Amino acid sequence: MSGPGGGLRQSQAFLHSWSGLLLGWVLFIVFVAGTLAFYRDGLNRWMRPELARGEQRAPVIAGAQRFLAGRAPDAKNWFITLPNTSTAGAQLFWQPEPVEGQPRRRGRRDNQAIIGADGEPAVVRETRGGEFFYRMHFDLHYLPVIWARWLVGLAAMAMLVAILSGIVTHKKIFKDFFTMRRDRGQRSWLDGHNAVAVLALPFHLMITYTGLVTLMALLMPWAVVANYTDDQALSDVLFPFAEQVERSNTRVPLHDLDRLVEDAERRFGAPAGAVSVDLPGDAAARVTISRAPTSMLSTRTPSLTYDGVSGALVWESPAPGGAAVTAGAMIGLHAGRFADDGLRLVYFLCGVAGSIMVGSGLVLWTVKRRARLPDPARPYFGFRLVEWLNIGVVGGFPLGIAVLFWANRLLPLGMKGRADWEIHVMFMAWAAVLLVAALRSPKRAWTITLGLTGALLAALPAYNMIATDRGIGAALGQGDHLLAGIDAMMLVFGLAYLVGARRVGGHRAQPTRVRDKAHRSPAALEAAE
């Protein structure tokens, strides 16, 4: 069975073009945000320049316990994320004991704090940091979570179809990887699209398939529905935990958490990642310590539960089954938390290649069709809509991110709802690009958007050197290569965007020879080009 135009390659070309286009703008957002999320711990630090890097964990853990004992002694639960070489301090959350007759509080923003490297509560600017990009790449923003995840899941399925059909379509795909024709209009866009697609092809297949695995219970729930009566039954299998205990209402000091973490790490043979304390300060308290997800491929990390008073080990998580191990490994491959510095950079660069692949594919769709328009100066509505969305998303989203970074630096530190306003400002800048794209010619809109993005990104490292003590020079002097690398990467991308703006602004459209293409079907043209 063949698609429009007949023939396998023609039908696959048609499928590749349209599966990549219809949800391509969502895919671009997902790829860019997900790529930044590979460095979410680093961005958490970069967006809180007040935090110093911590080398010792013991003072931070002791400080966290001391703070929580004073701030939330009667809480139902404490949760502490333990610091590592990429983070600065520990993030704390606590859940108050529910009060009968009052609605349960869902938010945690009023019940969280950061303990700095010195073991004291850190006074830092309010920001979502790198966590925003992590959530954005599968929950989007302003949308109900269930809608967003369905949309992202459908986009991931379209991405997988586009990749596989693209492999079939391009019979000279590896030969074309070594071909790069500059200043050739459509051919240059196609060569660039092919190059980044082939360069990171294994990564693109892996990240797309494993992304679908993370959403499998939502997209294909039938196995869950057939085997489990409710969500709690499924959770008990996937995330086993020690038996719950009742509050005794007898106040007893909690065991030293630092000593329990040391014991857990000895048993794990690896660093611990988080501590959860149930019923802190009560005789029935329990302390659960989980292995750090950075220390293993699977995200199904084992955990140990201790008696919160005596410190005796009372439970350890059972060995996971084959299905849980496979799912955990798939999600671990997708998130890349296990990666060391070198492999994390490879993840990031492959993510950049994927972003370029999606963005160039969207632009190529308009470039290929412009010469076929009856009147290129007056394109039909569908063409103008795609071109407008290309400028607004492929150009506008990176500009919005650059504006978000500047908002992180410039918004008043005591501003109410500051973290939310960083994000609101990003979307306002993004909306401004959509407006510019509607009012100006495509060439002019692209030039303005790319140039402004480049200028904002390139200026950020200079601002950091002047206005903070976390500039690239200071970071290198302290051996903090993570923060220095983030500033360096912003400078590189800023210069790249400036070069792109200069080339687009100075580019003169070349007439495209169509010869006898009028006698060929659209699908045949897709395959041929």
Buried (B, 14 or more C-beta within 10 A) or exposed (E): EEBBBEBEBBBBBBBBBBBBBBBBBBBBBBBBBBBBBBBBBBBBBBBBBBBBBBEEBEBBBBBBBBBBBEBBEEBBBBBBBBBBEBBBBBBBBBBBEEEEEEEEEEEEEEBEBBBBBBBBBBEBBBBBBBBBBBBBBBBBBEEEEEEBBBBBBBBBBBBBBBBBBBBBBBEEBEEBBEEEEEEEBBBBBBBBBBBBBBBBBEBBBBBBBBBBBBBBBEBEEEEBEEEBEEEEEBEEEBEBBBEEBEBEEEEBEBBEBBEBBBBBBEBBEBBBBBBBBBBBBBBBBBBBBBBBBBBBBBBBBBBBBBBBBEBEBBBBBEEBEEEBBBBBBBBBBBBBBBBEEEEBBBBBBBBBBBBBBBBBBBBBBBBBBBBBEEEEEEBEEEBBEBBBBBBBBBBBBBBBBBBBBBBBBEBEEEEEEBBBBBBBBBBEBBEBBBEBBEEBEBEBBBBBBBBBBBBBBBBBBEBBBEEEEBBBEBBBEBEBEBBBBBBBBBBEBBEBBBEBBBEBBEEEEEEBEEEEBEEBBBBBBBBEE
